[in-house]
Amino acid sequence: MAEVKQLLSTIIDTFKSNGGHELVAGSSEVDEWLGYASSFGVGAEFEGACAYANSYLTLRTFLVGNDLSIADITVVAYLVGAGPRWESFRKSMKYPNIVRWYNCILAQYPALADVLPRHGTGKPVAPEATKAGVVSAEAKEKSDGALEVDLPGAEMGKVCTRFPPEPSGYLHIGHAKAALLNQYFAQKYKGRLIIRFDDTNPSKEKEEFVESILQDLDTLGVKGDVITYTSDYFPQLMEMCEKLIKEGKAYVDDTEREQMQIERKALIESKCRNQTVEENLKLWKEMVAGTARGVQCCVRGKLDMSNVNASLRDPVYYRCNPTPHHRVGSKYKVYPTYDFACPFVDSIEGVTHALRSSEYHDRNDQYYRVLEDMQLRRVHVWDFSRLNFVYTLLSKRKLQWFVDNGKVEGWHDPRFPTVRGITRRGLTIEALKQFILSQGASKNLNLMEWDKLWTINKKIIDPICPRHTAVISEGKVLLDLSNGPETPFTQVILRHKKFEGAGKKATVFTKRVWLDHADAAAVSEGEEVTLMDWGNAFIRKVERDQYGLITLLHGELHLEGSVKTTKLKLTWLPETSELVPLTLVNFEHLIVKKKLDEGDDFLSALNDPTRFETSAVGDSNMRNLQRGEIIQLERKGYYICDVPFLRSSKPIVLISIPDGRKEKPPGQ
């Protein structure tokens, strides 16, 4: 302890003497961390403290607020004081968020790193400091796959990113990646994040989707510095469209949509392309008024019909739509397309880096050309790889079919790739973020396996989630212990042997205990087994009915026996009226084909059934489970509480959380 305090004092003095800013101190949050910091010493609490900090730092750069504080330095000092144990954790990346935070502090404040070698720890590995706050465009990918990417031309404190969802449905895992990446870079450069609703299609958009998206972003821990709407800029967008028409950079076209697609594919110019500015403005006014003539038309940019890049072949800028808008009602009859509105609003709002998935890479030239024609500030487009998962549909139209036909409970169904679905299935936001960052700088469109994501999730939940016991109801068997306690007694034990933060539970010991039928069938007369959290016992007799099914086991406690000598370690529950009913729910993928190609009929790839329920009984402590709480059922796996205890006649519903192990293909 004295060495840590000396190190802490040295670090703070060195930081100040090297021109460090005034450290944040004195707030309640700082005080809480100062009180908790000793848990990072070398002791039983060390790993639990690291696990807690790792979770806390999932979407944070500093422990308190947006700058370095005494709390950060104090915890750094304790970690350094932990010596080899911390270095082992740091190198293994068991807790990547706290390692990222640790390395980030040493990278941004090299004066701190200079102190550490003098205390026998060796200098931690930290990224090179940047020059004058300007970061190079070089993209670095660490060997462990973690994201170490520098945005081209990014300046500390000046970066502005945006997440622009369309309020036409619920956020799915692909949207989550975009949102988390935008926040990651905004925080990395101490910049701004804009949440902007791209509400340019009133036929599909609703206010309820705006609310659901905001709720899902809150679940993800994504919070923008400001929330805006493309509809806020409708007047300016219309002015810009008219300006481009007057400058001969856009024209009004009444070609049928199907014919227009044929012409664009064949590099054939529209018959309307060279009509006069006066004629274009006349038709534009018809569109704005929503007349019968106007609704036949659209506005197209006059770009390059001969370009090999199809996105430059005179894209559509504006279309008529008489449907009332969820925010502005029937004020407008024309609405801009994404291709027109997005670059305009990005530039106007001060976005420096527009992040979007690499499937749009071919449209980058169009984005830059539109900005050039508008004579607006250039915005840098940065591509990232899209998340595509095996046996997974991301199409809103196809997912809507499952909802409309009652194949799922709704958009929050655990089989859905929506944010609500995957978190209800037990995926932690921390795991999702780690998975996204682990992909590094890759921009390739890969078909991802779910296994890796669930493996990351397991590593996060296993060190901290409480342990409970359940026995499958069907065929469960009583074990009668001849020398068991005549009077039941209770002991209070940890819910997780290696993590005190999981709390405690009461375990009841009785003369007769319940075993799973599979366990009862596996034992032999005369065999010594281990009853978990109790001790050893000998199986003295196995009773069977006329069909050969086991009906009762007789045993004898042998508590002095060694658990190292037994082959079977059995979970058990006391024979008591306090046990609670459980429904254990497992799921399979909704489709049986790994990847649906363009044009494939997804209905022919449906998997059925995809929901499986098993009745069980659980220990009485499970009455206190909260909705969304993750636990491990000993020897059965990880579960998330979907419906908590209400009354004895209504079972607790636990949804199985995949653990990353390879499973058989769906439908087999």
N, C-alpha and C positions, 0 to 999 in steps of 0.2 A: 504493500500500500504506500509506504513512504517513497519507494522508487517511482511509483506512478505519479505521486504528487510532485516530486522533484522534476520528473519529465514534463508534466503538465505546465509547471511554472516556467521551465526552460523554453517550451514551445511558444507559450504566450509572449514571453519577453522577446524571443527571436522574431515572432510575427510582428510585434509592434515596432521593433527596432529597424525592420526592413520596410517600413512605411505602410504596414497593414492598416486597414480601415478600422473604425471603432466597432468592436465586436458587439453583436446583439446579446444583451444580458438582462436579467431582472424580470422577464415575463414569466407567467405561470407555466407555459410550455417548456421554457428553458429550465426552470426549476425542477420540473418533473423529470426531464432527462438527466439533470445533474444528480438527482436522487437515485435514478435507475442505473447510472453509469457503472457503479461498482459491480453490477451483475456481469459485466464483461471481463471481470477478473478471472483468473484460472481457478475454476471450481465447478461445482455441479450445475450452476446456473448459466455457465458460459454459452453452451449450445442453445439453450432456450432463449437467451438474450439475443443471440445472433439470428435465430429464426424469427423472433419478434421484429427486430430491426429490419431484417430482410423484407418482411411483409410490409412494414410501415413505409419503407423507402421505395416501394414499387413504382410510384409515379411522382417521387419527390427528389429534388436535387440536394436539399439540406434538411436537417432534422427539424428546424424551426424556420418558418418563413422562407424568404427568397434569397437569403445571404448567409454567409458563415456566421456562426454564433459560438459562444462559449461551450454550448452543448456539443457541437460537432468536435471541437478540439478536445474536450474532455473524453468523449467516447473514443476518439482516435488514440489518445494517450493510454487508455485502458487496453485497447486492442494491441497496441505496441507492447504494453507491459505483459500481455498474454504470451508473447514470444512465439516459440515454435508451434503452439497450438493454433494461433491465429494465422501464422504463415501457411500452415497446412490447409486450413479452411480457404485461405485466399487463393492458393495455387490450384486447389481442387475445384474451385468455383461452386462449392456446395450451396453457398448463399450469394448468388451473383449480384443482387441489388446492393447489398452492403459493401461488396467488393468494388462495384462500380462507384458508389458514393465515396469510398475510401480513396480510390485512385483519382477520382475527379478532384477531390480536395487537394491532394498532393500535386496534381497537374496545374491547378489554378493558383495555388499558393506554394510555389517551390521553396520558399523560406522555411516552411514547415518540414518538408522532406529533408532539407539539409541537416536538421537537428537529429533525425532518427538514427542515422548510422552510428552516431557517437554513443548510442545506448545499446549497442550490440544486436540490433535487429536486422541490419542489412538494409540498404535503401530499396524501398518498394518500387516496383515497376510502374511508371506513370508515363502517359503520353507526353510528347514534346510540347513545350509552351509555344503558342502562336505568336507571330510578330505583329505588334501594333494593333492587336484585336482582329486582324483580318485572317480568316482561315483559308487555307489552300483548297483547291478543288479535288485534291487526291482522295480517293476512297480507299480506306484501309479496312481489311477484314481480319480480325484476330483468328488465331488457329482454333479457338473453341467455337467460332462461328458467331460470336456476339457482334452486334452492330457497332462499328466504329467508322462512321461515314461523316465526312465534312461536306456541307452544302457548298456548291461553287459560289465564290464571291460573297460568302456570308460574313457579316461583321457583328461582333458581339454587341448586343443591345439594340440592333437594328433589324433583325430578322422578323418577318411577319408571315405566318402560314395561315391556311384556312382549311376548314373541313366543311364541304358544301353538300350535305345530304338533300335529296329530294323528298319532301314530306308525302310520299306516296305509298309508304309501307313501313315495316319494322326493320330496325338495323340488324344485319346479319354479320357473321364473323369477318367477311371481307370489308364491310364498313368499319368494323372495330379496328382492323389493322390500319386503315387510313386515318381514323381518328387518333389512335395512339401514336402513330408515327408523326403526325402533325404536331401533337402536343410535345412529343419527345424533342423534336428539333426546336420548337419555340422555347422550351425550357433550357435546352442545351446552350442556346445562344442568348438566353435571358431576353427573349423577344416577346412577341404577341401572337396569340392564336384567336382567329375569328371563327365563330360558328355561324355559318351562313346557310339559310334555307333556300335552296334553288327552286323556288316556287313559280315556275314558268308554264306549268301545264295544269290548268284548273280541272281538266277532265279526270285526273287521277289523284289529286292532292286534297287532303283534309286536315282540319285543325287537330283532330285526334292523333294524327301521325306526328304532327309537330310536338305535341305533348309527350307521346311515347318515345320519340327520339331523344328529347331532353332528359327523360327519365333514364333511358338506356345509357346515355352519355354520363349521367351521374353515377350509374352502376359501374361504368368503366373507369370512373375517376377522372373523366375528361371535362374540364371546365374552361370555356373560352373567356377571353378578356372582354369580349363583346358578342352579342347575338344580333345578327342582321338578317335581312331578307332581300332576295333579288327584287321582289316586288317594290321594295323601297325606292328602287331606281328606275321604275317603269317610265316616268316622264323623261328622264335623261336618256334612257335607251331609245325611246321613240325619236327624240331629237337627233341622236346620233345616226339612227337609221335614215332619217330624212336628209341629214347632212351628206351621208355617203351616196344617196341617190342623186342629190344635186351635183356632187363631184364626179358622177359617172362611175363610182366604185360599187354600185349596187343597182339592181333593176327589179321590176315587178314582172312575175312570170305566171301565166295562167295554164301552163302545161299540166296535163293530168299527172298525178303522182307516179303511176306505173310507167307512163311514157318517159317521164323525167328520169327515172331510174335506168331505163333502157338507154337513153341518150347519154347519161353520165358514164355508164359502163362502156359505151361505144365511142366516147370522146367526141360526141356530136353536140355542137352548140345549140342552145335553144333558139327558136324563132323570135323570142322576145329580147334576146341578149343585146341587140343593137338598136332597140327602139329609143326614141328621144327622151331626154330628161323630163320634158313637159308631160309626155304620155305616162312616164313612170310615176310622176308626182300625182297625176290625176287618178291613176289606179290606186296609188298608196292612200289617197284620201277616201276612196271607196272602201278599202280594207279597214281603215280606222273607223269608218262609220258602220262597218259590218253589213253593207248592202249585199243584195243578191249577187251583184257583179263582184264585189270585194271578196266574198268568201270563196270565189273561184280562183283567187290569186294567192301568191306568196311572194316574199322578197328574197332575192338571192344575191349573194356577193359575187361581184365580177372579178374572179381570181384567175384561174388558169385551167381551161377545159382540156388542154392537151397534156397536162402533167401526169406523170406516171403515178403520182400519189393521188389517189382518188378523192381524198378529203379536200383537195384544193380545186376540185372541179365544181366551182360555183355552188357552194353549200347554201342551204336555206337559212335565212336570218330571222324571218318573221312569218307567222301563219295566223289566219283568222281562227277564232274559237269563241262561240257564243256562250259557252258554259260559264256561269258565275264563278268568280274566284273566291277562295275561302277567306281572304283578307280584304280584298278591295271590291268584292261584289261584282256588279255588272258595269263598272266604270269603263272597262276596256273591252274591245272586241278583237284586238290583236295581241299576240304574245310572242316574245323573242324566243329563239331556240337556245339551247345550252351553248352551242358553238359561237353564238353572237354575244350572249349575255355574260358568260363566264369570264372571258378575257377583259371585257369592259369593266365589270365590277371588281375583278382582281386588281386591276391597275388603279381604279378610282379609290379603292379602300386601302391602298398602300401595301398590298401583298407583295413580298419580295420573292417568295419561292412557292410556286403552285405544285403541290405533290399530287400525283395521280398514278394509277396502276399502269403498268407497261403495255396493257392491251390497247391503250390510247396513244401509244408512241407515234404511230403514223399520223396522228392528228396534231402533233406538236408544231409542224410547219404551218399548218392552218392557223393555229393559235397565235403564232408570231406574226403571220401575215395580216390577220384581222387587227391586231394591235397596231401594226405599222400603218394600215389604211386608216385607222381611227386617229392616228398620230398621238397615241398615248404612251405613257411610260412602259418600258419593256419589263416583263415579269419572267423570271427564270422558271421553266418547267423542269421538275425532277421526277423521274419515273421510279416506281418500286414494283416488285413482282406481286401479282394478284394471288390471293389465297384460293386455290382450288383443291377440294378434298375428294377422296375416293368415296363412292356410294353416296354422294351428297348433291342435292339440288340447291342452287342459289337463286334461280329464276323466281321472281315474285309471282308470276302468272302460274307457274307449276306448283309452288307452295300454296297458293290460294286455292288450287284444286283440292288439295288434301284437307284444307280447312272447310271448304264448302261442302265436301262430301263426307264429312264426319270421320275421316280417317285418323285425325289427330284431335287433341283437345282445343287447339287454337294456336295462335302464333307463339305462344309461350311453351308449346309442347317440348318435352326434353329430346324428342327426335329431330327437332328443327334446328337448323344452323343459325337461328337468330340469337342475338345477345341474351334475350330472355330464356330461350330454350337451352343454350349451352350452360348458362349459369344455374338454371334449375336442375340440370343434369349433374352439377357438382364441379364444373370447371371454375377455377379461381381466376380472377382478373390478373393476378400476378403471373400465373402460368401462361395465360394468353399473351401477356406482354413479353415474357421471356422467350416464348416460342417465336414471336414476331421479330424480336431483336436478334434471335439466334440465326435468322436467315441471312444476316449480314447484308452486303451490298448487292446481292444477286438480284437481277432483273428478269431472270428467266421465268417463263410461265410453267411451273411444275405442278404435277398432280401429287398432292401431299397425302401421306397416311395420317390417320388420326392417332396412331400409336405413340408417335413422338410427343404430341401435345399432351396426351394423357399420362405419359411417363414423367414429363416435367411436372404435371399437376400432382402426381403421387409424391414426388420428392418434396413438394411444398407442404402437402397436408399431412404426410406420415409423421414428421417429427413433432407435430403439435396437436393432432386431432385426438379426442378422447377414445378410449377403448370400452366397448360394451360387449355383452354376450347375448346371443340368440340361439334358439333351438327350433329346427323345423318342426311344425306341428304334426305333419303326416308321419305316422309310424314312430313317434318319439317313444323312448324306452326309459323306464325308471331303473336306477341302480340303487339297490338297498344295501347300505353299509352297516354291517353287523355291529361294529364298534363306533358308529357315527354318533354325533351328539343327540342325546335323548331330548334335550331342550335346545331349539334353534338359538344360535347366537349371531351377533353382527359384528363385523370389523369394517372400519373405514380405511380404504386404500386409495392410492392415486388412480385417476382415470387414465393416466399415461405414465408409465414407470419412469420415463426419462424426461418428462416435461411437467413440472409442478403447475405451470400455468394452466394446464387443462382441468385443474380442479380435482375434487375427490368424489368418491362414490361409496355407498354402503353395500357390502357383500354379506349375504345371509348364508350361514352354513347349517345344513340340516342332515338328518339321518338318511333321507332319500333324495336323490337328485335326478334331474332329467338329462338324458343324452340324445343326440341326434341318432336316428335309426342307422345311418351309415356308419357311425362310430361304434354303435352297439354290435353291428354285424361284423365289424373288423376285429373285435377282441376274441380271445380264446380263454377257455377255462384254465386257471392257474397262471395267467399272464399278469405281469405287473405293469400298470399304466400310470400316467401322471394326470391328475386332475388339476388343471391350470389354476394358479393363484390359491392352491390349497396344499397339495402334496401328492404322494404316491398312494396307490391302492392295488390290492390283488383282486382279480376277478375269480371268484370261487365257484360260481355256478351260472349257467346260461339256461333259462327256461324258454321253451318254444311251444307254440300251439300246434294243432293237428296238421297245419299246413307248413310247418317248419319256420314260421315267422317268430322272431324274438319277442317275447312278451315281458320278460323281467330279467334283470341281472342281479346277482348277489355278489357282494364284495366285502373287503376288509381293508380299512385304512392302514397304511404303512408309511406314516408321515416322516419316519427317520430314513426312508429310502432316498436314493439319489436320482434326481431327474435325468442325470446323464446316462443312466443305465436303461431307461425305458425307450421303446420304439414309438409308442403312441402317446401324444399329448392331447388330452381331450378337454373341450369346453363343456361346461355343464351349467345347469340352473337349479336352484333349490326348489323342492316341491313346496310351493307356497301359493296362496291365493293372490299375492301381490304382483305376480308376473303380469306383464301387459301384452295384449295382442298386437301383432305386427303384420303388415303386408309388405313383402319385399318385392320391388318392381324392377324388372330388367327389360332392356330394349334391344332391338336389332335395327339395322339401317332400313330406311323406307324403300330403297331400290336394291336390286341384286346385281346391277351392272356397275363396274368400277367407274366408268366414264361414259356419259351419254354424248354422242357425237351430234353435230348439227343435223337436224332433220330426224333424229331418232324419236320414236314414240315412247315417251316415258311411261305411259300406261302399260306397255308390254313388259316393262322392267320392274313392276311393283313387287314388293316383298310382302308376304302375308302368312301368318300374323307377325307383328313386330313388337307387341307388348306382352310380357309374361309376368304373372303374379304368383307368389308363393306365400302361404300362410306360415307364421312362426309365432313364437312367444319370446319376449325379451325381459331382461332384468328390470326390476322396479324403478331403477334410477332413470330409465328412459322416459318416465312420465314428465321429466323436466326439460326434455329436448325442445329447442325452439325451431321454428320453421327456418330452413336454410342452414341449420347447424350440420357440420360434417363430422362423422364418426367412423370408427372402424369396428365392424363386428368381428370379433376374434375368429380367425381361420375362415372367414367368409368374404372379407373384402371391405371396401370403403362404401359408405352410403351417405346420402344427404337427406335430411328430414324434410319431407314435402308436406305432410299433414301431421302436426303434433298431437299429443294426447289430449283428448277431450273428455272421454268417458270410457269405462271398461268395455262397453258394448261396441265401441267404434275403434278399429285398429289404427295404430300409428302407421303412416305410409312412409317407407324409406325407399329412395330411388338408388339403384346401384350405380356407382361411379366407376367407369373403366379405369384400369390401372396400367394400361400400356402393353399388356401382354398380347401376343398375337392370338387372334381369335379366328375361328373358321369363317369362311365367306358367308354372307347373309343368305338365308334360304336353304342352307345345307344342314 
